[in-house]
Amino acid sequence: MITLVIHNHRHELDDIGNKERDAMGSEMANSNNKDAEMSKHIPVLRDEASQMLAITRDGIYLDLTAGYGGHSEMIYQQLSSQGQLIMFDRDPEAITYIKNNMSQWEERWRAKSKGTPPKTHVIHTVFSAVKEHTKALGVYGQVSGVLADLGVSNAQLTSGYRGFSFICDGPLDMRMDTRSDLTASDVLRTSSFEELRDIFTLYGEEPKAHYVAQAIVQQRKKKPITTTHELADLVKQTIYYRKPAKRHPATRIFQALRIYVNQELKELSLILKEIYYVLNTRGRCGIIAFHSLEDRLVKQHIKQLAQMNQTSQGADIQFFARLPDQKIPPQVKIITPFPCFASKTEIEQNAQARSARLRVFEKL
């Protein structure tokens, strides 16, 4: 059985519900290739991230969730020939897309700058491997800025064969990295009632997790649940609301399965413990979260770092115990005492931005 630590707070819903509702609107109904490609290029909080990271032309920058390159190119276009951009992503389709479009980035850079374009590296891996790869590239402890956008892209949500949502019917996959073995359908097929209930409670904060887990166990005795629409329909039949819900009843369930399949919170916890030591002095880290589970981890981590500025009293020193050869406690400046949200104008242009929140800290 999964061991849980449940926090008794009232949390916001994952933005996947917003994305699914928006995606089913008229704009997404027009699914020609041109529109689909353009939808991949809308990075949330782009201007805010650029400003908060205080990008320097000769700096070394990491985009830990490069996706389809929206934030990455924003950084790239601000660099000089001496600058360097390192992009991570575990989605092979995103990696291929970026590699295929690098020539266009270079053309746009050359149109306004002279010399050799900034050096780039595109790495297909989980972002928790940042220490290993920055050491291999010789930039560990020298990075000027790090950015991570923890949201799910339009390309993933609207590709039925990826199985991330119920916008389109498709196999219950949900793997960010298709090299991984575990799929969402595997979880539904092999997990016990208690495990399913705990997954939906912890990662989806679904108040009716018990009933959904029970319905899944009963249904799989008759026929395995293998598609997104099968799961969405089952949840809709199981969860009853007295008042009409703004979001589909399966929204939290899909969020929970996606987080569990991809171990998203574990990955985030690992990278948060590493990123301070990847940065150089005055280097900044910005993380964009879309739901309270992620945002809470980021907020607590930055607070933990700040507590160590003056004293170890009240700070969990074991939080950093696994990091070798660290002789002094971390020292940071919190750039965003409160999270940075998208403007009204940005939300009107890109509804996905409404749940985004950016937190930034600087290494002293």
PENOR-V253294 format. One record per pair of residues at least 6 apart in sequence whose C-alpha atoms are under 8 Angstrom apart, sorted by the first residue. I is the first residue (numbers start at 1). J is the second residue. Records with the same first field share a line. If there is no record, write none. Layout:
I = J / J
This chain:
1 = 194 / 195
2 = 195 / 198 / 199
4 = 198 / 202
5 = 202
6 = 202
11 = 292 / 293
12 = 291 / 292
13 = 252 / 291 / 292
14 = 252 / 255 / 290 / 291 / 292
15 = 290 / 291 / 352 / 355
16 = 152 / 251 / 255
17 = 247 / 248 / 251 / 252
18 = 247 / 351 / 352
19 = 154 / 351 / 352
20 = 157 / 165 / 166 / 167
21 = 247
22 = 28 / 351 / 352
23 = 29 / 158 / 167
24 = 167
36 = 155
39 = 154 / 155
40 = 68 / 70 / 153 / 154 / 155
41 = 68 / 69 / 70
42 = 70 / 350
43 = 70 / 71
44 = 342 / 350 / 352 / 353 / 356
45 = 341 / 342 / 353 / 356 / 358
46 = 71 / 74
48 = 340
49 = 147 / 286 / 358
50 = 74 / 75
52 = 286 / 335 / 360
53 = 145 / 146 / 284 / 285 / 286 / 360
54 = 284
55 = 75 / 78 / 144 / 145
56 = 78 / 79 / 144
57 = 78 / 79 / 80 / 82 / 83
58 = 79 / 80 / 81 / 82 / 83 / 84
59 = 79 / 82 / 83 / 84 / 143 / 144 / 145
60 = 83 / 84 / 85 / 86 / 139 / 142 / 143 / 144 / 145
61 = 75 / 84 / 85 / 86 / 143 / 144 / 145 / 146
62 = 85 / 86 / 87 / 88 / 143 / 145 / 146 / 147
63 = 71 / 72 / 85 / 86 / 87 / 88 / 146 / 147 / 148
64 = 87 / 88 / 89 / 127 / 146 / 147 / 148 / 149
65 = 87 / 88 / 89 / 127 / 147 / 148 / 149 / 150
66 = 72 / 87 / 88 / 89 / 94 / 148
67 = 89 / 91 / 94 / 95 / 98 / 153
68 = 94 / 95 / 97 / 98
69 = 98
72 = 85 / 87
73 = 105
75 = 85
76 = 84 / 85 / 105 / 118
77 = 105 / 108 / 109
79 = 118
80 = 113 / 117 / 118
81 = 115 / 116 / 117 / 118 / 119
82 = 118 / 119
83 = 118 / 119
84 = 118 / 119 / 120
85 = 118 / 119 / 120 / 121
86 = 120 / 121 / 122 / 123
87 = 120 / 121 / 122 / 123
88 = 122 / 123 / 124 / 125 / 126 / 127
89 = 95 / 123 / 124 / 125 / 126 / 127
90 = 124 / 125 / 126 / 127 / 176 / 177
91 = 124 / 176 / 177 / 178
92 = 124 / 177 / 178
95 = 122 / 123 / 124
98 = 122
99 = 122
106 = 117
109 = 117
110 = 117
126 = 267
127 = 267 / 271
128 = 267 / 268 / 270 / 271 / 274
129 = 271
130 = 271 / 274 / 275
131 = 140 / 274 / 275 / 278
134 = 140 / 278
139 = 278
140 = 277 / 278 / 279
141 = 277 / 278 / 279 / 280
142 = 278 / 279 / 280 / 281
143 = 278 / 279 / 280 / 283
144 = 279 / 280 / 282 / 283 / 284
145 = 279 / 283 / 284 / 285 / 286
146 = 279 / 284 / 285 / 286
147 = 285 / 286 / 287 / 288
148 = 286 / 287 / 288
149 = 287 / 288 / 289
150 = 287 / 288 / 289 / 290
151 = 288 / 289 / 290
156 = 162 / 164
157 = 163 / 164 / 165 / 167
158 = 165 / 167 / 168
159 = 168
160 = 167 / 168 / 169 / 170 / 171
161 = 169 / 170 / 171 / 173
162 = 170 / 171 / 172 / 173 / 174 / 175
163 = 169 / 170 / 171 / 172 / 173 / 174 / 227 / 228
164 = 172 / 173 / 174 / 228 / 254 / 258
165 = 228 / 254
166 = 228 / 229 / 232
168 = 228 / 229
169 = 227 / 228 / 229
170 = 227 / 228 / 229
171 = 185 / 226 / 227 / 228
172 = 183 / 184 / 185 / 226 / 227 / 228
173 = 183 / 184 / 185
174 = 183 / 184 / 257 / 258 / 261 / 262
175 = 182 / 183 / 184 / 258 / 261 / 262
176 = 262
182 = 261
183 = 261
184 = 257 / 258 / 261
185 = 225 / 226 / 227
187 = 257 / 261
188 = 196 / 216 / 225
189 = 220 / 224 / 225
192 = 217
193 = 213 / 214 / 217
194 = 213
196 = 209 / 213
197 = 209 / 210 / 212 / 213
198 = 209
199 = 256 / 257 / 260
200 = 206 / 209 / 252 / 253 / 256 / 257
201 = 207 / 209 / 256
202 = 256
203 = 255 / 256 / 257 / 259 / 260 / 293
204 = 252 / 253 / 254 / 255 / 256
205 = 252
206 = 252 / 253
208 = 239
211 = 238 / 239
212 = 235 / 238 / 239
215 = 234 / 235 / 238
216 = 225 / 234
219 = 225
225 = 231
231 = 250
232 = 249 / 250
235 = 249 / 250
236 = 248 / 249 / 250
239 = 249
259 = 265
265 = 293 / 294
268 = 294 / 297
269 = 297
272 = 298 / 301
273 = 319 / 320
274 = 323
275 = 285
276 = 330 / 363
279 = 363
280 = 363
281 = 363 / 364
282 = 362 / 363 / 364
283 = 362 / 363 / 364
284 = 360 / 361 / 362 / 363
285 = 360 / 361 / 362
286 = 358 / 359 / 360 / 361
287 = 298 / 358 / 359 / 360
288 = 356 / 357 / 358 / 359
289 = 295 / 356 / 357 / 358
290 = 355 / 356 / 357
291 = 355 / 356
295 = 357
298 = 359
299 = 359
302 = 334 / 361
304 = 315 / 316
305 = 330 / 331 / 332
306 = 330 / 331 / 332 / 333 / 334
307 = 314 / 315
308 = 315 / 329 / 330 / 331
309 = 329 / 330 / 331 / 332
330 = 363
331 = 363 / 364
332 = 361 / 362 / 363 / 364
333 = 361 / 362 / 363 / 364
334 = 360 / 361 / 362
335 = 359 / 360 / 361 / 362
336 = 359 / 360 / 361
338 = 359
339 = 357 / 358 / 359
340 = 357 / 358 / 359
341 = 354 / 355 / 356 / 357 / 358
342 = 353 / 354 / 356 / 357
346 = 353
347 = 353 / 354
